[in-house]
């Protein structure tokens, strides 16, 4: 009987793992930082509407998920012949929110265990290229810079531009966000937190 129960629980656990893998977004291609693209004098400039631009996040652990948002402090996109050419964005790490307004979790995310916002109040993203629908850029978190590539959709209407990404993940361990990570600690048992952080970006900008 015990063996039968064990087998059932094992199958159930595997089923949950399979569903979780299917639901998880694809990880962004990550590599060493590259030279950012410099705007040209002939480039058209779009300034980010920070009030209507968002970065949604989702974190994973064995007992469930947490999700929330982060705001953009400032951002500029440039285009040449209607195509994205360059851009830089400053991300306010102090603005981290969580959908259930879990103040303890928010405080922990802001602490030195995770993003250490007192020391690193801002993250940044600078565009290094656009190949088809794949946007590449240097993402800096906690003073560590890596290049990531992820799919985006870009649309324009009059002087307005919208840049939206599909959901994608980054491996936080590559930015030295260590708390609860199996990449740094091997004695966590089931108390670990997944290295993957899912992001979904929506930027609205207006031609200046």
Backbone bond lengths (Angstrom), bond angles and torsions (degrees), N, CA, C in turn:
res aa  C-N    CA-C-N  psi(-1)  N-CA   C-N-CA  omega(-1)  CA-C   N-CA-C  phi
1 X - - - 1.467 - - 1.535 111.52 -
2 X 1.354 115.06 -44.70 1.471 119.28 179.11 1.518 111.08 -61.52
3 X 1.332 114.93 -40.02 1.468 119.02 179.61 1.518 110.76 -64.10
4 X 1.348 116.32 -38.98 1.467 120.41 179.95 1.521 110.89 -64.64
5 X 1.335 115.71 -43.20 1.472 119.99 178.44 1.525 110.53 -62.87
6 X 1.351 114.72 -42.62 1.473 119.16 178.75 1.524 111.18 -59.66
7 X 1.338 116.47 -43.55 1.470 120.72 179.69 1.521 111.49 -62.86
8 X 1.329 116.17 -41.05 1.467 120.39 179.39 1.526 110.54 -63.44
9 X 1.339 115.32 -44.78 1.464 119.54 179.72 1.522 111.29 -64.20
10 X 1.327 116.43 -38.36 1.464 120.73 178.79 1.522 110.81 -62.51
11 X 1.343 115.99 -46.18 1.467 120.48 179.16 1.524 110.34 -62.54
12 X 1.337 116.27 -40.88 1.464 121.18 179.34 1.519 110.89 -61.88
13 X 1.339 116.40 -44.31 1.473 121.01 -179.70 1.514 111.07 -64.09
14 X 1.338 116.33 -42.16 1.469 119.93 178.58 1.524 110.15 -62.99
15 X 1.332 115.86 -39.92 1.469 120.14 179.20 1.507 112.22 -61.49
16 X 1.344 115.90 -42.99 1.470 119.81 177.46 1.518 110.59 -62.56
17 X 1.329 117.18 -42.53 1.470 121.47 -179.30 1.518 110.79 -62.33
18 X 1.342 117.06 -42.16 1.465 120.82 -179.82 1.516 110.95 -63.75
19 X 1.343 116.36 -44.70 1.470 120.29 178.81 1.514 110.33 -61.94
20 X 1.352 116.26 -42.58 1.468 120.06 -179.49 1.512 110.57 -61.60
21 X 1.341 117.85 -41.31 1.459 121.02 -179.85 1.517 111.47 -64.98
22 X 1.338 115.85 -38.20 1.455 119.03 179.87 1.526 111.47 -67.33
23 X 1.368 115.88 -34.59 1.451 120.04 -176.64 1.522 112.74 -79.15
24 X 1.323 117.18 -19.33 1.462 120.29 -174.65 1.529 110.84 -78.21
25 X 1.312 115.25 136.43 1.464 120.43 -179.75 1.524 110.73 -69.99
26 X 1.315 116.23 161.27 1.460 122.46 -179.56 1.523 110.38 -72.21
27 X 1.336 115.98 141.86 1.461 120.15 179.04 1.521 110.53 -73.04
28 X 1.331 115.85 138.33 1.459 120.88 175.99 1.523 109.65 -64.30
29 X 1.328 116.47 142.90 1.462 120.30 172.13 1.519 108.15 -61.93
30 X 1.323 116.95 126.56 1.464 121.26 -175.31 1.521 109.83 -124.05
31 X 1.340 115.83 134.37 1.461 121.49 -178.88 1.518 109.25 -150.34
32 X 1.334 116.54 -177.56 1.458 120.68 177.45 1.525 110.75 -62.51
33 X 1.320 115.35 151.75 1.462 120.95 178.99 1.526 110.98 -58.53
34 X 1.329 115.30 147.51 1.462 122.04 179.53 1.528 109.62 -121.89
35 X 1.320 116.06 170.75 1.461 120.68 177.30 1.519 109.51 -69.03
36 X 1.324 116.26 130.10 1.461 120.59 178.70 1.522 110.13 -73.25
37 X 1.325 116.25 151.64 1.460 121.01 177.85 1.531 109.00 -76.76
38 X 1.306 116.93 135.57 1.464 122.56 -179.48 1.522 109.06 -98.09
39 X 1.320 115.64 131.89 1.466 120.54 179.62 1.523 110.46 -61.91
40 X 1.331 115.91 142.92 1.464 121.13 176.55 1.525 110.18 -95.63
41 X 1.310 115.56 159.64 1.465 119.54 -177.46 1.525 112.17 -63.72
42 X 1.326 116.40 -23.68 1.470 120.49 -178.90 1.527 112.98 -92.04
43 X 1.323 117.04 -1.82 1.467 120.82 -177.07 1.528 111.03 -70.69
44 X 1.340 115.31 143.38 1.462 120.44 171.64 1.523 108.22 -80.90
45 X 1.330 116.42 141.60 1.459 121.50 -173.72 1.528 110.72 -112.62
46 X 1.340 114.99 132.78 1.462 121.74 176.02 1.522 108.66 -120.85
47 X 1.326 116.72 129.20 1.459 121.89 -179.23 1.527 109.36 -101.42
48 X 1.318 116.13 132.59 1.455 121.61 -176.52 1.526 111.95 -66.56
49 X 1.333 115.76 134.22 1.458 121.90 170.46 1.531 105.99 -85.26
50 X 1.318 116.71 96.76 1.465 120.65 -172.38 1.527 112.32 -67.15
51 X 1.322 117.61 -26.64 1.466 120.60 -179.33 1.525 112.00 -70.59
52 X 1.344 116.68 -24.11 1.463 120.71 -177.01 1.525 112.79 -114.10
53 X 1.318 116.74 10.96 1.467 121.40 179.26 1.521 109.26 -110.41
54 X 1.333 116.28 139.17 1.456 119.88 -176.66 1.526 111.87 -140.23
55 X 1.317 114.57 155.32 1.454 122.34 167.36 1.528 106.54 -123.06
56 X 1.315 116.74 112.57 1.460 121.20 177.52 1.526 108.98 -89.35
57 X 1.326 116.70 142.49 1.459 120.81 179.48 1.528 110.62 -129.48
58 X 1.325 115.09 155.78 1.472 121.53 175.24 1.520 108.64 -145.21
59 X 1.328 116.22 132.01 1.452 121.99 177.70 1.519 110.49 -114.81
60 X 1.322 116.60 153.48 1.465 121.46 -173.10 1.528 111.08 -126.08
61 X 1.341 115.22 141.32 1.459 121.99 171.11 1.525 107.37 -148.09
62 X 1.354 118.42 167.27 1.459 119.82 -174.56 1.525 114.16 -56.93
63 X 1.330 117.30 -29.51 1.469 120.18 -176.08 1.525 113.45 -91.77
64 X 1.321 118.22 0.44 1.460 119.36 178.66 1.510 112.92 148.59
65 X 1.322 116.07 -160.11 1.466 121.98 -178.07 1.521 110.47 -130.47
66 X 1.324 114.87 160.17 1.462 122.72 169.74 1.523 106.86 -128.20
67 X 1.303 117.00 146.99 1.466 118.90 176.53 1.522 110.52 -146.97
68 X 1.330 114.14 158.87 1.450 120.20 -177.79 1.517 110.56 -171.58
69 X 1.329 116.03 -149.49 1.464 120.08 -176.07 1.526 110.48 -147.52
70 X 1.320 114.73 162.39 1.461 123.97 175.83 1.520 106.76 -136.04
71 X 1.325 117.56 143.42 1.457 120.31 -178.52 1.530 111.60 -98.18
72 X 1.323 114.23 159.85 1.464 121.92 176.48 1.519 108.07 -102.15
73 X 1.328 116.55 126.72 1.474 121.05 -179.68 1.524 111.59 -75.35
74 X 1.333 115.70 -40.13 1.468 119.32 -178.82 1.520 108.39 -162.57
75 X 1.319 115.72 159.14 1.448 119.17 179.31 1.506 112.28 -170.43
76 X 1.323 115.89 148.08 1.464 122.21 178.71 1.524 108.63 -138.01
77 X 1.328 116.20 134.44 1.462 122.80 172.85 1.521 108.54 -117.92
78 X 1.316 117.05 144.39 1.464 119.61 172.83 1.525 109.04 -124.31
79 X 1.313 115.54 151.18 1.463 121.04 178.93 1.528 109.70 -129.27
80 X 1.316 114.77 149.32 1.465 122.46 170.44 1.522 107.57 -123.00
81 X 1.323 116.73 123.75 1.463 121.45 -178.28 1.525 111.26 53.80
82 X 1.337 116.31 37.16 1.454 121.86 175.72 1.511 115.53 83.65
83 X 1.341 118.42 -4.35 1.466 121.95 -178.69 1.528 110.12 -105.57
84 X 1.337 116.42 142.99 1.458 120.93 177.85 1.525 110.20 -56.74
85 X 1.331 115.70 129.95 1.468 120.66 -178.62 1.529 111.58 -113.91
86 X 1.327 116.63 -47.87 1.460 120.24 -177.64 1.523 108.98 -150.77
87 X 1.310 115.38 173.33 1.454 118.85 177.76 1.515 111.54 173.22
88 X 1.319 115.50 150.78 1.464 121.74 175.97 1.528 108.71 -138.86
89 X 1.331 115.57 145.01 1.456 121.15 -179.22 1.519 109.72 -138.50
90 X 1.325 115.76 139.07 1.456 122.38 176.00 1.527 107.82 -109.80
91 X 1.327 116.67 125.42 1.462 122.77 -173.74 1.528 109.50 -108.88
92 X 1.320 116.32 129.23 1.464 122.25 -176.35 1.533 110.13 -86.48
93 X 1.328 117.48 99.58 1.457 121.06 -177.29 1.528 112.56 -70.83
94 X 1.322 117.75 -18.92 1.464 121.33 175.32 1.519 112.15 -73.03
95 X 1.327 116.14 -12.67 1.464 120.11 -175.08 1.530 112.99 -89.33
96 X 1.333 118.40 4.88 1.466 121.12 -177.17 1.525 110.69 -54.02
97 X 1.336 115.52 127.63 1.459 121.19 173.91 1.522 109.20 -123.22
98 X 1.334 115.47 165.15 1.458 122.60 177.84 1.528 106.91 -133.97
99 X 1.328 117.07 139.56 1.470 120.73 -168.95 1.521 113.39 -58.39
100 X 1.328 117.49 -31.63 1.460 120.14 179.60 1.526 111.98 -92.98
101 X 1.333 115.97 7.36 1.461 122.84 -179.93 1.527 111.59 52.75
102 X 1.340 114.57 44.67 1.455 121.79 179.04 1.528 108.74 -75.65
103 X 1.332 116.21 96.37 1.466 120.62 -173.31 1.533 112.02 -63.48
104 X 1.331 116.50 -34.62 1.465 119.21 178.83 1.522 110.67 -64.76
105 X 1.350 116.49 -43.81 1.462 120.59 178.31 1.518 111.09 -65.01
106 X 1.326 116.90 -44.72 1.464 120.79 -179.56 1.528 110.07 -59.81
107 X 1.333 116.02 -44.21 1.462 120.10 178.56 1.523 111.90 -62.05
108 X 1.341 116.13 -38.32 1.464 119.93 179.25 1.524 110.82 -67.60
109 X 1.345 117.00 -41.18 1.461 120.42 178.54 1.530 111.44 -62.59
110 X 1.323 116.50 -32.81 1.469 120.55 -179.42 1.531 112.20 -80.82
111 X 1.322 116.90 -14.89 1.466 120.70 -175.07 1.529 111.63 -76.29
112 X 1.328 115.06 175.75 1.466 120.90 179.71 1.526 111.84 -65.58
113 X 1.347 118.16 -19.47 1.466 120.74 176.44 1.529 111.32 -60.57
114 X 1.337 115.39 -36.14 1.459 119.72 -177.40 1.532 110.95 -114.03
115 X 1.337 117.23 -92.63 1.471 119.74 -169.30 1.525 114.37 -100.67
116 X 1.334 117.68 -5.14 1.472 121.86 172.48 1.530 111.47 46.30
117 X 1.340 115.42 58.32 1.470 119.85 -172.20 1.528 113.24 -67.61
118 X 1.342 116.87 -21.29 1.468 118.31 176.59 1.526 110.28 -64.36
119 X 1.328 115.95 -40.33 1.460 120.91 179.56 1.528 111.91 -86.77
120 X 1.338 116.02 -34.19 1.466 121.03 -177.95 1.539 109.61 -126.28
121 X 1.333 117.56 75.65 1.474 120.67 -174.92 1.526 114.18 -69.00
122 X 1.320 117.01 -16.53 1.462 120.55 -177.51 1.519 111.67 -128.72
123 X 1.326 115.12 146.11 1.462 122.31 165.88 1.521 105.86 -111.82
124 X 1.319 117.85 167.91 1.469 119.70 -176.87 1.520 110.54 -146.51
125 X 1.326 114.30 153.09 1.462 121.00 174.92 1.522 107.87 -136.00
126 X 1.336 116.58 128.95 1.462 121.43 178.69 1.521 108.97 -128.33
127 X 1.312 116.31 128.43 1.464 121.65 -174.86 1.526 111.29 -70.59
128 X 1.341 114.87 134.97 1.464 120.17 176.21 1.529 111.69 -115.38
129 X 1.328 117.99 -9.53 1.461 119.07 177.82 1.523 112.53 169.33
130 X 1.329 115.00 162.49 1.469 122.24 174.86 1.521 107.03 -136.38
131 X 1.336 116.09 119.63 1.463 122.02 -179.30 1.526 107.67 -121.89
132 X 1.331 116.39 102.13 1.455 119.72 -173.58 1.514 108.96 66.13
133 X 1.328 117.09 -119.32 1.472 119.74 177.55 1.526 111.96 -103.43
134 X 1.345 116.95 9.41 1.460 120.56 -179.10 1.527 110.26 -95.98
135 X 1.320 115.39 113.30 1.460 121.36 178.51 1.522 109.00 -93.93
136 X 1.330 116.57 131.74 1.462 122.06 179.20 1.520 109.53 -117.19
137 X 1.312 115.51 144.48 1.452 119.04 177.31 1.516 111.79 -169.18
138 X 1.317 115.06 163.13 1.464 121.48 178.05 1.522 109.35 -86.61
139 X 1.342 115.95 121.25 1.456 121.42 176.25 1.522 108.16 -104.17
140 X 1.331 115.70 122.42 1.465 121.06 179.36 1.519 109.61 -109.55
141 X 1.327 116.04 121.90 1.460 123.08 176.16 1.523 107.42 -133.73
142 X 1.329 117.33 131.78 1.472 122.20 179.44 1.525 111.59 53.65
143 X 1.310 116.64 36.36 1.456 121.18 176.91 1.515 114.80 77.60
144 X 1.339 117.55 1.13 1.463 121.78 178.66 1.517 109.35 -104.85
145 X 1.334 116.04 132.37 1.465 121.24 -174.83 1.524 110.79 -117.69
146 X 1.335 115.94 126.10 1.466 122.92 173.55 1.522 109.07 -132.62
147 X 1.323 115.39 153.58 1.465 120.05 176.56 1.520 109.14 -92.99
148 X 1.330 116.34 133.49 1.463 121.12 177.54 1.527 109.71 -127.12
149 X 1.332 115.64 151.65 1.472 121.77 177.02 1.522 108.33 -129.71
150 X 1.330 116.56 135.43 1.456 121.06 -177.46 1.534 109.12 -153.83
151 X 1.340 117.40 155.94 1.472 120.32 -176.41 1.513 112.86 -77.54
152 X 1.340 115.24 140.09 1.465 121.21 178.77 1.524 110.51 -134.17
153 X 1.313 114.00 160.52 1.458 122.14 170.97 1.519 107.67 -119.54
154 X 1.319 117.03 132.22 1.466 121.44 -177.84 1.519 108.84 -123.31
155 X 1.323 116.22 129.92 1.460 120.16 178.26 1.532 109.09 -135.60
156 X 1.324 116.43 147.28 1.466 121.87 177.49 1.518 109.96 -129.78
157 X 1.303 114.77 145.00 1.462 121.85 175.00 1.522 107.92 -144.91
158 X 1.333 116.16 109.17 1.453 119.79 -174.18 1.518 110.30 63.63
159 X 1.331 116.67 -125.40 1.468 121.27 179.79 1.522 112.43 -92.52
160 X 1.314 117.68 6.69 1.461 120.90 -175.85 1.528 111.87 -105.87
161 X 1.322 115.13 141.99 1.457 121.57 177.85 1.524 109.51 -129.26
162 X 1.339 115.44 142.29 1.459 121.44 174.06 1.521 108.19 -125.25
163 X 1.326 116.27 125.97 1.465 122.76 175.65 1.522 107.13 -116.98
164 X 1.331 116.09 116.98 1.463 121.07 -178.78 1.518 109.75 -125.41
165 X 1.319 115.41 139.64 1.463 119.41 176.38 1.519 109.61 -101.53
166 X 1.326 115.69 156.86 1.447 119.87 162.78 1.529 106.60 -73.13
167 X 1.317 116.78 162.42 1.460 119.26 174.65 1.530 108.81 -64.45
168 X 1.326 116.48 135.19 1.461 122.04 176.86 1.518 108.17 -144.19
169 X 1.314 117.04 164.89 1.457 119.74 178.91 1.519 111.12 -117.25
170 X 1.320 115.01 154.55 1.458 121.97 168.95 1.527 107.59 -122.38
171 X 1.315 116.86 152.27 1.459 123.26 178.46 1.524 107.51 -92.63
172 X 1.337 116.75 104.60 1.467 121.11 -173.30 1.523 112.74 -59.83
173 X 1.336 117.07 -25.84 1.462 119.04 -178.75 1.526 112.04 -62.43
174 X 1.336 116.77 -24.44 1.464 120.73 179.66 1.525 111.83 -74.16
175 X 1.352 115.73 -11.25 1.471 121.22 175.26 1.531 110.24 -112.84
176 X 1.336 115.98 20.40 1.472 122.43 176.35 1.529 113.43 59.40
177 X 1.331 116.65 34.64 1.462 121.24 171.15 1.527 105.48 -94.36
178 X 1.337 116.44 99.14 1.465 121.28 -161.14 1.525 115.62 -97.88
179 X 1.306 119.26 -21.97 1.468 120.54 -168.78 1.537 111.88 -56.93
180 X 1.337 115.83 127.56 1.456 121.49 175.81 1.516 114.54 65.55
181 X 1.323 117.27 19.63 1.462 121.45 -175.95 1.522 111.34 -96.66
182 X 1.333 116.13 128.73 1.457 120.59 176.13 1.528 112.17 -68.09
183 X 1.320 117.15 -15.23 1.463 120.08 177.81 1.524 111.61 -70.53
184 X 1.355 115.60 -20.05 1.464 119.57 -178.37 1.530 113.13 -117.51
185 X 1.336 117.08 -24.91 1.460 121.00 -175.70 1.533 109.65 -128.73
186 X 1.337 116.39 132.81 1.468 119.79 -176.23 1.524 113.07 -109.08
187 X 1.344 117.90 11.17 1.467 120.54 -177.18 1.532 111.55 -121.08
188 X 1.331 116.77 30.72 1.464 120.84 -173.44 1.532 113.28 -87.53
189 X 1.326 117.44 -17.10 1.458 119.63 -176.37 1.510 110.23 57.81
190 X 1.364 116.98 -129.69 1.463 120.13 178.26 1.523 111.71 -96.03
191 X 1.340 116.96 17.30 1.472 121.57 -179.92 1.528 112.03 -95.91
192 X 1.307 116.31 12.85 1.461 119.31 -177.70 1.530 111.37 -79.12
193 X 1.326 114.95 164.27 1.464 123.28 172.29 1.524 106.72 -121.63
194 X 1.314 116.98 132.15 1.470 119.91 -177.14 1.523 111.44 -56.71
195 X 1.324 115.64 145.13 1.465 120.38 175.98 1.528 111.70 -69.93
196 X 1.327 117.05 -27.24 1.467 120.40 -177.05 1.524 111.51 -70.31
197 X 1.317 115.43 130.68 1.465 122.33 168.97 1.519 106.67 -118.33
198 X 1.314 116.46 123.96 1.466 120.07 179.29 1.527 110.17 -87.32
199 X 1.321 115.92 135.41 1.465 122.00 179.62 1.523 110.16 -126.84
200 X 1.313 115.45 147.99 1.469 121.79 173.58 1.523 106.93 -142.41
201 X 1.322 114.98 121.31 1.463 121.10 -170.72 1.527 110.80 -108.78
202 X 1.318 115.60 135.51 1.464 120.81 174.61 1.529 108.04 -136.34
203 X 1.331 115.97 111.98 1.468 121.11 -176.25 1.523 109.63 -117.97
204 X 1.310 115.66 127.93 1.460 121.62 173.75 1.520 108.44 -111.81
205 X 1.311 116.53 132.64 1.463 121.24 -176.39 1.519 110.07 -139.83
206 X 1.328 115.36 157.36 1.464 121.29 -179.38 1.517 110.38 -128.80
207 X 1.317 115.22 139.74 1.459 121.53 -179.21 1.520 110.05 -64.01
208 X 1.326 115.45 134.97 1.471 119.15 -178.12 1.529 110.96 -110.74
